[in-house]
């Protein structure tokens, strides 16, 4: 009888871990739990589905539960939220959408809970036309809204990767876009002088860009936001708002199980991706890892590291020698006719840490 391995969460890391583990161990009993209905989807493709660059919704779905079962013999249970972990008993509690609650034992547990969009407590943020873009259901709701309401104006809060990609894709649909960014530049990982080139290009492409200003409130009429009030007391009329101010690691489950959480708010793991409980591994957007350049603990919510960590955790559970030495945080985005990419630490970070650079 092989090991029993439970994986919590699909998307990038969880699905990679499951597939890799099966290749290394045909006997292992592998169960994957996903609280939503999609176990593995192309996160980076979501804005492009909104902009009709990707027209077929099925193209967003990388793996289906049935395919995972048929190809890898993995027991995938969707609409099943892991609500508690009992490390001493090596058991988890599962709550199904139907209301059924049951326990399942494990030899090893892999946590891949991901991160959730940050929704700051701004007055009016609960309105029905304020959206985040993180999952397939998110884009279904957003797409439906745009078609139903024939939206003409949109405000994107946040000038990071998702914010810029959403701005471009909504612009393709003929929607008038304004991006609000509290910092003095878009795409924080880029050095300032590179961001300036992008900012000029965005404005030339017809995007409104407001820097060094934040949102103070959303003005509502009939449960919909009609105006965005900025801290500078400027007002921007809008039909919809996209919140893209970043993500925070989903660590509630790990916290309740007594696993160590780091200073940056992520789950603490060692080079073998083990948490403070050696039978429980954690991977992906929810973990703190070492920045290869600065040596500092950091959060890198990207699919590349999550996939790599998933495979390494599987290797270690299957008895192979492997370790994850850290990440450089490489990212790339298309912004209209430009591509912007960065890797490693930027000037701001190096200055702050007193590391000499050229």
CORLINUR-V40491 format. One record per residue. N is the residue number from 1. RES is the residue in one small letter. OMEGA is omega in whole degrees, 0 to 359 (* if undefined). Layout:
# CORLINUR-V40491
((N | RES | OMEGA) (N | RES | OMEGA))
This chain:
# CORLINUR-V40491
((1 | x | 181) (2 | x | 177) (3 | x | 174) (4 | x | 183) (5 | x | 178) (6 | x | 179) (7 | x | 180) (8 | x | 179) (9 | x | 183) (10 | x | 182) (11 | x | 187) (12 | x | 188) (13 | x | 184) (14 | x | 181) (15 | x | 178) (16 | x | 180) (17 | x | 182) (18 | x | 183) (19 | x | 181) (20 | x | 181) (21 | x | 179) (22 | x | 179) (23 | x | 184) (24 | x | 187) (25 | x | 183) (26 | x | 184) (27 | x | 186) (28 | x | 173) (29 | x | 185) (30 | x | 178) (31 | x | 178) (32 | x | 179) (33 | x | 177) (34 | x | 185) (35 | x | 176) (36 | x | 179) (37 | x | 182) (38 | x | 184) (39 | x | 183) (40 | x | 181) (41 | x | 183) (42 | x | 180) (43 | x | 185) (44 | x | 182) (45 | x | 188) (46 | x | 180) (47 | x | 184) (48 | x | 174) (49 | x | 176) (50 | x | 184) (51 | x | 180) (52 | x | 172) (53 | x | 168) (54 | x | 186) (55 | x | 184) (56 | x | 183) (57 | x | 181) (58 | x | 181) (59 | x | 179) (60 | x | 186) (61 | x | 186) (62 | x | 182) (63 | x | 173) (64 | x | 178) (65 | x | 182) (66 | x | 179) (67 | x | 179) (68 | x | 180) (69 | x | 185) (70 | x | 186) (71 | x | 189) (72 | x | 184) (73 | x | 178) (74 | x | 181) (75 | x | 183) (76 | x | 180) (77 | x | 181) (78 | x | 184) (79 | x | 182) (80 | x | 181) (81 | x | 174) (82 | x | 189) (83 | x | 178) (84 | x | 171) (85 | x | 175) (86 | x | 187) (87 | x | 182) (88 | x | 179) (89 | x | 188) (90 | x | 180) (91 | x | 172) (92 | x | 174) (93 | x | 183) (94 | x | 175) (95 | x | 178) (96 | x | 178) (97 | x | 182) (98 | x | 181) (99 | x | 180) (100 | x | 178) (101 | x | 177) (102 | x | 179) (103 | x | 179) (104 | x | 181) (105 | x | 178) (106 | x | 167) (107 | x | 175) (108 | x | 181) (109 | x | 175) (110 | x | 178) (111 | x | 177) (112 | x | 189) (113 | x | 177) (114 | x | 181) (115 | x | 180) (116 | x | 182) (117 | x | 177) (118 | x | 174) (119 | x | 184) (120 | x | 183) (121 | x | 178) (122 | x | 178) (123 | x | 178) (124 | x | 184) (125 | x | 181) (126 | x | 182) (127 | x | 186) (128 | x | 179) (129 | x | 173) (130 | x | 189) (131 | x | 166) (132 | x | 182) (133 | x | 184) (134 | x | 186) (135 | x | 180) (136 | x | 176) (137 | x | 177) (138 | x | 184) (139 | x | 176) (140 | x | 180) (141 | x | 183) (142 | x | 181) (143 | x | 179) (144 | x | 181) (145 | x | 183) (146 | x | 182) (147 | x | 185) (148 | x | 187) (149 | x | 182) (150 | x | 183) (151 | x | 181) (152 | x | 184) (153 | x | 177) (154 | x | 173) (155 | x | 176) (156 | x | 180) (157 | x | 181) (158 | x | 182) (159 | x | 175) (160 | x | 183) (161 | x | 182) (162 | x | 180) (163 | x | 181) (164 | x | 179) (165 | x | 178) (166 | x | 180) (167 | x | 181) (168 | x | 184) (169 | x | 176) (170 | x | 177) (171 | x | 177) (172 | x | 182) (173 | x | 179) (174 | x | 179) (175 | x | 179) (176 | x | 190) (177 | x | 168) (178 | x | 176) (179 | x | 176) (180 | x | 179) (181 | x | 184) (182 | x | 180) (183 | x | 181) (184 | x | 180) (185 | x | 171) (186 | x | 179) (187 | x | 182) (188 | x | 181) (189 | x | 181) (190 | x | 171) (191 | x | 187) (192 | x | 186) (193 | x | 175) (194 | x | 180) (195 | x | 181) (196 | x | 179) (197 | x | 179) (198 | x | 183) (199 | x | 178) (200 | x | 181) (201 | x | 178) (202 | x | 182) (203 | x | 179) (204 | x | 181) (205 | x | 175) (206 | x | 179) (207 | x | 174) (208 | x | 184) (209 | x | 179) (210 | x | 180) (211 | x | 177) (212 | x | 179) (213 | x | 181) (214 | x | 180) (215 | x | 175) (216 | x | 176) (217 | x | 174) (218 | x | 180) (219 | x | 186) (220 | x | 166) (221 | x | 180) (222 | x | 177) (223 | x | 174) (224 | x | 177) (225 | x | 178) (226 | x | 181) (227 | x | 174) (228 | x | 178) (229 | x | 180) (230 | x | 181) (231 | x | 178) (232 | x | 184) (233 | x | 171) (234 | x | 178) (235 | x | 177) (236 | x | 178) (237 | x | 182) (238 | x | 174) (239 | x | 181) (240 | x | 180) (241 | x | 173) (242 | x | 177) (243 | x | 180) (244 | x | 185) (245 | x | 176) (246 | x | 183) (247 | x | 175) (248 | x | 183) (249 | x | 178) (250 | x | 186) (251 | x | 184) (252 | x | 181) (253 | x | 180) (254 | x | 179) (255 | x | 181) (256 | x | 179) (257 | x | 178) (258 | x | 179) (259 | x | 183) (260 | x | 177) (261 | x | 185) (262 | x | 183) (263 | x | 182) (264 | x | 177) (265 | x | 179) (266 | x | 178) (267 | x | 179) (268 | x | 176) (269 | x | 175) (270 | x | 182) (271 | x | 177) (272 | x | 180) (273 | x | 174) (274 | x | 175) (275 | x | 178) (276 | x | 171) (277 | x | 188) (278 | x | 179) (279 | x | 182) (280 | x | 179) (281 | x | 175) (282 | x | 185) (283 | x | 170) (284 | x | 188) (285 | x | 185) (286 | x | 185) (287 | x | 173) (288 | x | 179) (289 | x | 184) (290 | x | 173) (291 | x | 185) (292 | x | 183) (293 | x | 188) (294 | x | 183) (295 | x | 181) (296 | x | 175) (297 | x | 185) (298 | x | 176) (299 | x | 179) (300 | x | 183) (301 | x | 180) (302 | x | 183) (303 | x | 182) (304 | x | 177) (305 | x | 181) (306 | x | 179) (307 | x | 180) (308 | x | 181) (309 | x | 179) (310 | x | 181) (311 | x | 181) (312 | x | 178) (313 | x | 179) (314 | x | 178) (315 | x | 185) (316 | x | 179) (317 | x | 180) (318 | x | 174) (319 | x | 178) (320 | x | 176) (321 | x | 178) (322 | x | 175) (323 | x | 179) (324 | x | 190) (325 | x | 179) (326 | x | 184) (327 | x | 179) (328 | x | 179) (329 | x | 180) (330 | x | 181) (331 | x | 179) (332 | x | 177) (333 | x | 173) (334 | x | 176) (335 | x | 186) (336 | x | 185) (337 | x | 180) (338 | x | 169) (339 | x | 180) (340 | x | 181) (341 | x | 176) (342 | x | 174) (343 | x | 179) (344 | x | 185) (345 | x | 177) (346 | x | 185) (347 | x | 181) (348 | x | 182) (349 | x | 183) (350 | x | 177) (351 | x | 184) (352 | x | 184) (353 | x | 179) (354 | x | 179) (355 | x | 180) (356 | x | 181) (357 | x | 175) (358 | x | *))
